[in-house]
Amino acid sequence: MRKLADYLPQEIVQVYQDEFGMKRDLYEWQAECLMTPGVLHGSNLVFCAPTSAGKTIVYEILALRRLLTTGKPFMLVLPTVVLCAQKAAALEKLLKPMKRQVKSFYGGLGSGTYFEHDTGAIVCTIEKANMMVNRMLEEDSLGQLGALVVDELHMVGDDDRGYLLELLLTKLRYATFTMTVDREEDMGCGGGGREEGVQVVGMSATMPNVDQVGHQQLQL
């Protein structure tokens, strides 16, 4: 399954072709990531690929599929305001066929509610993501989030901001586990599965300890 249309509706594929000039099939490694057992149905994924190798399309496919299958928006966490602005602009084009909007929480942008009927994506910096997840936990609204995507996951080891990213992932892991247990108690043993929880996708260009991070932070 290496064609974009194998994963996304034709109207979104058309946006990729018209707006971003993507008319080729997926690379073999991209398809292998997407075909990792359970990933297309909500299981977490951590992967590493060189800069400009095509990491973006992998997480976009997963995030967009999550939005399409659950109806819940995804959160994209990026390390800089510049990257946030670039991705917000790109996602606005991709979400247009779905009549969904991008909520921006970076720099001086972002206030009020983030879960509205037409919210498709929430784009934010690490600091804003931490604040929002804290608020979601306080309001018991984390279940309204379909996926959380973290770019530059190697920043977990950063001396200045790494602890914030680690805190974010730890809180999300705990909250997702709690939600899963609650669902299984409500539905009987084995009910629900990953499809109902928050899918976490993490990626990096330089992360030699990718397996360790995946195991410790995301329970892969």
KOLMARGU-679721 format. One record per residue (C-alpha): residue number from 0; x, y, z. Coordinates in steps of 0.001 Angstrom, whole numbers. Each point is the difference from the previous one (the first is absolute). Example, Ala and Ser with C-alpha at 12.3 -4.5 7.8 and 13.67 -1.06 7.14 Angstrom:
BEGIN
lofi | X | Y | Z
0 | 12300 | -4500 | 7800
1 | 1370 | 3440 | -660
END
This chain:
BEGIN
lofi | X | Y | Z
0 | 0 | 0 | 0
1 | 2165 | 2834 | -1281
2 | -2574 | 2267 | -1603
3 | -1284 | 2991 | 1951
4 | -3530 | -958 | -1026
5 | 405 | -3270 | 1915
6 | -118 | 2035 | 3212
7 | -1896 | 3235 | -669
8 | -3135 | 1114 | -1898
9 | 471 | 1236 | -3557
10 | -864 | 3616 | 849
11 | 2913 | 164 | 2445
12 | 2304 | -1816 | -2424
13 | -925 | 2688 | -2531
14 | 1137 | 2717 | 2406
15 | 3366 | -1729 | 352
16 | 318 | -101 | -3776
17 | -1231 | 3530 | -749
18 | 1397 | 1942 | 2962
19 | 3150 | -1939 | 858
20 | 905 | -1643 | -3309
21 | 5 | -3506 | 1452
22 | -757 | -2325 | -2881
23 | 2274 | -2932 | 835
24 | -673 | -3114 | 2039
25 | 1182 | -270 | 3577
26 | 3528 | -1217 | 602
27 | 333 | -3559 | 1220
28 | 1114 | 1077 | 3493
29 | -3010 | 2338 | 316
30 | -2398 | -2807 | -894
31 | 1764 | -2301 | 2475
32 | -547 | 2551 | 2791
33 | -3681 | 272 | -854
34 | -389 | -3765 | -147
35 | 1519 | -535 | 3452
36 | -2563 | -2252 | 1756
37 | -2779 | 2013 | 1606
38 | 1227 | 3438 | -1086
39 | -2829 | 635 | -2488
40 | -2443 | -848 | 2789
41 | 1373 | 2251 | 2718
42 | 3147 | -1632 | 1387
43 | 2897 | 2306 | 859
44 | 2961 | 392 | -2344
45 | 3531 | 1363 | 394
46 | 2261 | 149 | -3042
47 | 3241 | 1593 | -1107
48 | 958 | 1213 | -3486
49 | 2552 | 2486 | -1378
50 | -968 | 3630 | -596
51 | -1900 | 459 | -3291
52 | -549 | -3756 | -292
53 | -3784 | 376 | 241
54 | -973 | -336 | 3667
55 | -2758 | 2579 | -373
56 | -2193 | -2045 | -2319
57 | 40 | -2961 | 2415
58 | -1319 | 1934 | 2975
59 | -2414 | 1997 | -2155
60 | -1570 | -3187 | -1356
61 | -410 | -1416 | 3508
62 | -1345 | 3252 | 1458
63 | -2448 | 567 | -2856
64 | -1208 | -3603 | 138
65 | -504 | 374 | 3737
66 | -2100 | 3104 | -581
67 | -2022 | -1748 | -2701
68 | -653 | -3183 | 1996
69 | -661 | 1508 | 3443
70 | -1220 | 3486 | -850
71 | 2429 | 1294 | 2648
72 | 2673 | 2638 | -712
73 | 3701 | -706 | 291
74 | 2692 | 2061 | 1720
75 | 3297 | 675 | -1765
76 | 2873 | 991 | 2312
77 | 2976 | 1764 | -1587
78 | 3153 | 1506 | 1542
79 | -116 | 3502 | -1527
80 | -2531 | 2696 | -838
81 | 1274 | 130 | -3591
82 | -678 | -3710 | -542
83 | -3427 | 376 | 1606
84 | -931 | 2785 | -2421
85 | 1189 | -2005 | -3009
86 | -1898 | -3142 | 985
87 | -3156 | 1888 | 948
88 | -108 | 1510 | -3492
89 | 485 | -3412 | -1635
90 | -2613 | -1690 | 2173
91 | -2566 | 2675 | -812
92 | 179 | -1134 | -3633
93 | -208 | -3696 | 882
94 | -2956 | 478 | 2338
95 | -1998 | 2193 | -2373
96 | -1729 | -2940 | -1788
97 | -1103 | -1249 | 3432
98 | -1348 | 3433 | 976
99 | 2268 | -3 | 3047
100 | 2104 | 2810 | 1450
101 | 3485 | 285 | 1506
102 | 301 | 1386 | 3521
103 | 3342 | 1744 | 550
104 | 1589 | 169 | 3452
105 | 3524 | 1370 | -343
106 | 1722 | 3321 | 502
107 | -2743 | 2493 | 795
108 | -2707 | -2062 | -1716
109 | -2653 | -2082 | 1680
110 | -2612 | 653 | 2616
111 | -3332 | -1405 | 1078
112 | -1295 | -3431 | -894
113 | 1831 | -2378 | -2312
114 | -2733 | -2608 | -377
115 | -2628 | 1458 | -2324
116 | -2225 | -1855 | -2436
117 | 2245 | 884 | -2945
118 | 3411 | -416 | 1664
119 | 2148 | -2395 | -1998
120 | 3511 | 715 | 1234
121 | 1639 | 1773 | 2927
122 | 3507 | 1230 | -813
123 | 2159 | 1029 | 2944
124 | 3448 | 284 | 1533
125 | 1203 | -2323 | 2764
126 | -779 | 2578 | 2684
127 | -3540 | 647 | -1237
128 | -615 | -3736 | -418
129 | 894 | -578 | 3644
130 | -2383 | 2699 | 1167
131 | -2826 | -1285 | -2172
132 | 415 | -3628 | 1045
133 | -15 | 1116 | 3649
134 | -3241 | 1841 | -644
135 | -1502 | -2972 | -1827
136 | 841 | -2237 | 2946
137 | -1587 | 2468 | 2422
138 | -3135 | 218 | -2157
139 | -18 | -3742 | -744
140 | -77 | 827 | -3710
141 | 3116 | -1803 | -1242
142 | -2275 | -2661 | -1478
143 | -1116 | 2584 | -2562
144 | 3468 | -170 | -1558
145 | 556 | -2619 | -2692
146 | 3776 | 119 | -350
147 | 3079 | 1838 | 1212
148 | 2932 | 353 | -2383
149 | 3431 | 1043 | 1264
150 | 2668 | 1090 | -2466
151 | 3678 | 139 | 1019
152 | -561 | -2597 | 2727
153 | 3737 | -81 | 698
154 | -536 | 3233 | 1953
155 | -979 | -2229 | 2931
156 | 3727 | 114 | 708
157 | 300 | 3790 | -335
158 | 1438 | 1714 | 3097
159 | -2392 | 2959 | -179
160 | -3336 | -1320 | -1276
161 | 343 | -3758 | 106
162 | -1672 | -325 | 3381
163 | -3138 | 1718 | -1331
164 | -289 | -2489 | -2847
165 | 621 | -2914 | 2346
166 | -2671 | 1308 | 2386
167 | -2449 | 346 | -2878
168 | 532 | -3577 | -1176
169 | -133 | -1393 | 3536
170 | -3300 | 1749 | 747
171 | -1446 | -1142 | -3299
172 | 1109 | -3591 | 546
173 | -1528 | -88 | 3472
174 | -3240 | 1666 | -1100
175 | -388 | -2309 | -3001
176 | 593 | -3057 | 2189
177 | -2595 | 1249 | 2483
178 | -2548 | 592 | -2758
179 | 623 | -3492 | -1389
180 | -502 | -1621 | 3417
181 | -3202 | 1986 | 573
182 | -1372 | -1067 | -3395
183 | 817 | -3649 | 621
184 | -1742 | 133 | 3372
185 | -3055 | 1533 | -1653
186 | -64 | -2406 | -2949
187 | 1428 | -3153 | 1555
188 | 3508 | -1412 | -390
189 | 1613 | 740 | -3374
190 | -2498 | 2649 | -1067
191 | 955 | 3142 | -1883
192 | 3599 | -563 | -1055
193 | 2398 | 2609 | -1421
194 | -2530 | 1356 | -2489
195 | -1737 | 1951 | 2777
196 | 3086 | 1559 | 1635
197 | 2428 | 2784 | -894
198 | 2498 | -1200 | -2590
199 | 3523 | 1356 | 491
200 | 2360 | 345 | -2955
201 | 3580 | 1107 | 594
202 | 2765 | 571 | -2512
203 | 3539 | 1287 | -209
204 | 2824 | 406 | -2484
205 | 2687 | -729 | 2590
206 | -997 | -2396 | 2744
207 | 2316 | -2996 | 463
208 | -2014 | -1173 | 3025
209 | -3322 | -109 | -1869
210 | -904 | -3457 | 1335
211 | 740 | 1025 | 3577
212 | -2102 | 3165 | -271
213 | -2848 | -1946 | -1566
214 | 35 | -2556 | 2791
215 | 428 | 2386 | 2936
216 | -2257 | 2838 | -1107
217 | -2628 | -1636 | -2182
218 | -96 | -3619 | 1169
219 | 785 | -1394 | -3460
END
